Amino acid sequence: LNGLPSEENPYLFNGDFVDRGSFSVEVILTLFAFKCMCPSAIYLARGNHESKSMNKIYGFEGEVRSKLSETFVELFAEVFCYLPLAHVINQKVFVVHGGLFSVDGVKLSDIRAIDRFCEPPEEGLMCELLWSDPQPCPGRGPSKRGVGLSFGADVTRRFLQDNNLDLVVRSHEVKDEGYEIEHDGKLITVFSAPNYCDQ
C-alpha cells in the first residue's frame, strides 16, 4: 500500500514475521531479500515469535520442514538471534516488539549491552522487550501471557524521561484498527495483519 522498500521509502518491521499464517516462509524470505538488495531500505526487529520454542508450537518449524528442509529450521533459528531487539528513530522514538521493564532506570545503553545472540530467556530485559504489554492502570502487574509483565503509563513516562525520548512504538498485540494509542499518547501499538493466522 505504501510502495516497495527503498532508501527513499524505508520500512521498519517490528517482529513476528513468522507463525502468523500459512506463508511464513515466503514472508520472511521476502523481507530477507529486501534486506540483501538494499540494507538501508528495510529494518527488522526481533519479536517473541522469532524463537525456537514459539516456532515449534505455532507452526513455522513444521512449515519450514515441509517447504524447505531440516537444515533451514536451524538456519532460521540462527539468523533470528542476529535480529536487533529495539530501534530508536531520530533519537526520539523507541521501537520494540513487546514493551518495557520490571524495573525502573533501564537506559538505552543497558539494552545495547544485552547479549541477544541466543534464544530468549524467560525473564530479564531481553524477555521483557519481547513479551511485555501495556496496561491501563499505573504501576506494574502480571502478564496475561505468563511471560513478561504489564506496565502502566507511569512506567512508560519514566522510561521516556530517563532516556530523553518522546514515544514508545510497539507491536505484539493484534489490533482491529491496525493500531491503538495508549498511555496519554506516549505509547502506540502498531499491529496490522491482514489475513491474520489465515482468518
Backbone torsions as a table, in degrees:
resi	resn	phi	psi	omega
1	LEU	NA	-32.8	-176.6
2	ASN	-103.8	10.6	179.8
3	GLY	93.3	161.5	-179.5
4	LEU	-71.2	152.9	177.0
5	PRO	-62.7	138.7	174.5
6	SER	-156.0	173.5	177.9
7	GLU	-61.1	-32.1	179.6
8	GLU	-83.1	-16.5	-176.5
9	ASN	-135.5	65.2	-175.0
10	PRO	-76.8	154.8	178.8
11	TYR	-124.0	148.8	167.7
12	LEU	-121.7	115.6	176.4
13	PHE	-97.8	126.4	-165.6
14	ASN	-102.2	50.3	171.5
15	GLY	85.2	171.8	-176.0
16	ASP	57.2	56.2	176.8
17	PHE	-80.5	-21.1	-174.4
18	VAL	-122.8	170.6	-178.0
19	ASP	68.6	16.2	-175.0
20	ARG	-107.5	5.5	-179.2
21	GLY	159.9	-168.0	-171.7
22	SER	-80.5	-6.0	-174.3
23	PHE	-120.4	35.6	-179.9
24	SER	-61.7	-39.0	179.8
25	VAL	-61.0	-46.1	-179.2
26	GLU	-65.8	-38.7	179.6
27	VAL	-63.3	-52.1	-174.9
28	ILE	-67.8	-37.0	178.2
29	LEU	-68.4	-34.1	175.2
30	THR	-63.8	-45.4	178.9
31	LEU	-62.4	-44.1	178.6
32	PHE	-64.2	-37.3	178.9
33	ALA	-63.2	-44.5	176.2
34	PHE	-61.1	-40.8	179.8
35	LYS	-63.0	-38.7	178.6
36	CYS	-69.9	-41.6	-177.2
37	MET	-68.0	-39.5	-176.1
38	CYS	-152.0	88.4	-173.8
39	PRO	-55.7	-32.7	-178.2
40	SER	-85.1	1.9	179.3
41	ALA	-90.8	-18.0	-174.8
42	ILE	-148.2	136.5	177.9
43	TYR	-124.5	138.5	-175.5
44	LEU	-123.7	128.1	176.6
45	ALA	-108.1	150.0	179.0
46	ARG	-77.2	136.8	171.7
47	GLY	-110.5	175.7	179.9
48	ASN	-67.4	-18.2	177.9
49	HIS	-85.8	-5.0	173.3
50	GLU	-88.6	63.8	-178.8
51	SER	-153.5	151.9	-177.2
52	LYS	-59.3	-45.7	-174.7
53	SER	-63.8	-42.0	179.7
54	MET	-69.6	-39.7	-178.9
55	ASN	-64.7	-31.5	177.9
56	LYS	-69.3	-41.1	-175.8
57	ILE	-79.0	-42.6	-168.0
58	TYR	-98.9	4.3	165.2
59	GLY	111.9	-16.4	-176.9
60	PHE	-64.2	-40.5	-179.4
61	GLU	-58.7	-46.5	179.0
62	GLY	-65.1	-38.5	178.2
63	GLU	-63.3	-43.5	179.2
64	VAL	-62.9	-43.4	179.0
65	ARG	-59.4	-43.0	-174.9
66	SER	-76.6	-33.0	-176.6
67	LYS	-92.7	-29.1	-176.4
68	LEU	-123.7	-102.1	178.7
69	SER	-167.5	172.4	178.5
70	GLU	-58.2	-36.9	179.6
71	THR	-55.7	-40.1	-177.4
72	PHE	-71.5	-25.9	174.6
73	VAL	-58.1	-47.3	-179.8
74	GLU	-70.1	-37.9	179.2
75	LEU	-63.7	-43.5	177.4
76	PHE	-62.8	-43.8	179.3
77	ALA	-58.6	-39.4	-179.8
78	GLU	-68.9	-46.9	-176.5
79	VAL	-68.1	-30.6	177.4
80	PHE	-61.1	-30.7	179.5
81	CYS	-69.1	-16.4	179.4
82	TYR	-88.8	-10.9	-177.8
83	LEU	-70.0	138.1	176.6
84	PRO	-62.3	153.2	179.8
85	LEU	-90.3	-17.9	-178.8
86	ALA	-163.4	163.1	174.8
87	HIS	-134.1	153.5	171.3
88	VAL	-121.2	124.7	-178.7
89	ILE	-102.0	127.1	177.3
90	ASN	50.6	33.8	178.6
91	GLN	57.1	15.9	-175.7
92	LYS	-132.8	-21.2	-175.1
93	VAL	-117.2	118.6	179.1
94	PHE	-93.9	121.2	-177.7
95	VAL	-115.7	125.4	-177.3
96	VAL	-147.2	153.8	-178.1
97	HIS	-69.1	-50.9	-173.9
98	GLY	-95.3	-86.1	-176.5
99	GLY	-174.9	-150.1	-170.6
100	LEU	-99.4	-161.2	-156.1
101	PHE	-116.3	161.9	179.2
102	SER	-80.2	-7.6	178.3
103	VAL	-130.5	151.1	174.0
104	ASP	-82.8	166.0	173.1
105	GLY	86.7	8.0	178.4
106	VAL	-71.8	128.0	-179.7
107	LYS	-105.2	161.0	176.0
108	LEU	-57.6	-33.4	178.3
109	SER	-64.6	-33.5	176.7
110	ASP	-65.8	-38.2	179.7
111	ILE	-68.7	-42.5	177.8
112	ARG	-61.6	-29.7	-175.7
113	ALA	-80.5	-8.9	-180.0
114	ILE	-64.8	133.0	172.4
115	ASP	-79.8	96.4	-173.6
116	ARG	-86.3	-4.8	-173.8
117	PHE	-82.9	60.2	-177.0
118	CYS	-162.0	172.1	170.6
119	GLU	-71.7	143.5	-177.3
120	PRO	-61.6	133.5	175.8
121	PRO	-75.0	173.9	-177.9
122	GLU	-93.4	3.5	174.4
123	GLU	-157.3	168.6	178.8
124	GLY	97.4	-179.3	-172.6
125	LEU	-59.8	-44.8	-178.2
126	MET	-62.3	-45.6	178.2
127	CYS	-58.7	-46.6	-176.6
128	GLU	-66.7	-37.5	175.7
129	LEU	-57.9	-37.0	-175.1
130	LEU	-89.0	-21.9	-167.3
131	TRP	-120.4	-20.7	-171.3
132	SER	-72.4	157.2	-179.3
133	ASP	-133.7	149.9	173.7
134	PRO	-72.8	155.0	174.6
135	GLN	-130.0	155.2	-177.5
136	PRO	-72.4	-28.4	-178.3
137	CYS	-91.3	156.9	-179.3
138	PRO	-68.3	167.1	177.9
139	GLY	84.0	-155.5	-178.6
140	ARG	-128.9	152.7	177.9
141	GLY	-146.9	174.3	178.1
142	PRO	-67.9	154.4	177.9
143	SER	-83.8	141.1	174.3
144	LYS	-68.7	-14.7	-178.4
145	ARG	-88.2	-16.2	-176.3
146	GLY	85.5	-2.9	177.3
147	VAL	-135.0	145.8	-177.1
148	GLY	74.7	-154.0	-177.9
149	LEU	-153.7	173.0	170.8
150	SER	-106.3	142.5	-175.9
151	PHE	-135.1	145.2	-176.4
152	GLY	-95.0	179.0	-177.3
153	ALA	-61.7	-31.7	178.9
154	ASP	-65.9	-36.9	178.0
155	VAL	-66.2	-43.8	177.9
156	THR	-60.7	-46.9	-177.7
157	ARG	-61.2	-44.7	-179.7
158	ARG	-64.9	-42.0	178.8
159	PHE	-60.7	-44.8	179.5
160	LEU	-62.8	-44.6	178.9
161	GLN	-62.3	-45.0	-177.8
162	ASP	-61.2	-26.0	-174.5
163	ASN	-115.8	11.3	178.3
164	ASN	54.8	46.5	-179.7
165	LEU	-115.8	165.1	-178.1
166	ASP	-111.0	-25.4	-168.0
167	LEU	-154.8	143.4	169.5
168	VAL	-107.9	128.1	172.5
169	VAL	-115.9	127.7	-178.7
170	ARG	-140.8	176.5	-176.1
171	SER	-130.8	-120.9	166.3
172	HIS	76.2	-25.0	179.7
173	GLU	-129.0	122.1	179.3
174	VAL	-64.8	137.6	-179.9
175	LYS	-121.7	132.5	-176.9
176	ASP	-57.2	-36.9	-179.7
177	GLU	-86.9	-3.5	-178.0
178	GLY	93.6	-18.5	178.1
179	TYR	-159.2	164.9	174.5
180	GLU	-151.6	134.2	179.2
181	ILE	-99.6	130.2	-177.9
182	GLU	-137.6	-179.1	173.2
183	HIS	52.0	53.4	176.7
184	ASP	57.5	35.4	178.3
185	GLY	79.7	5.3	-177.1
186	LYS	-94.0	-5.2	-178.7
187	LEU	-140.4	128.4	177.5
188	ILE	-122.9	126.5	170.9
189	THR	-93.7	124.4	177.7
190	VAL	-118.7	113.9	177.6
191	PHE	-151.0	92.1	179.9
192	SER	-110.5	115.0	-175.4
193	ALA	-137.3	87.8	174.9
194	PRO	-60.8	142.7	179.3
195	ASN	60.6	35.1	-175.4
196	TYR	-56.6	122.5	-178.7
197	CYS	49.9	39.7	176.2
198	ASP	64.4	20.3	178.0
199	GLN	-95.7	NA	NA
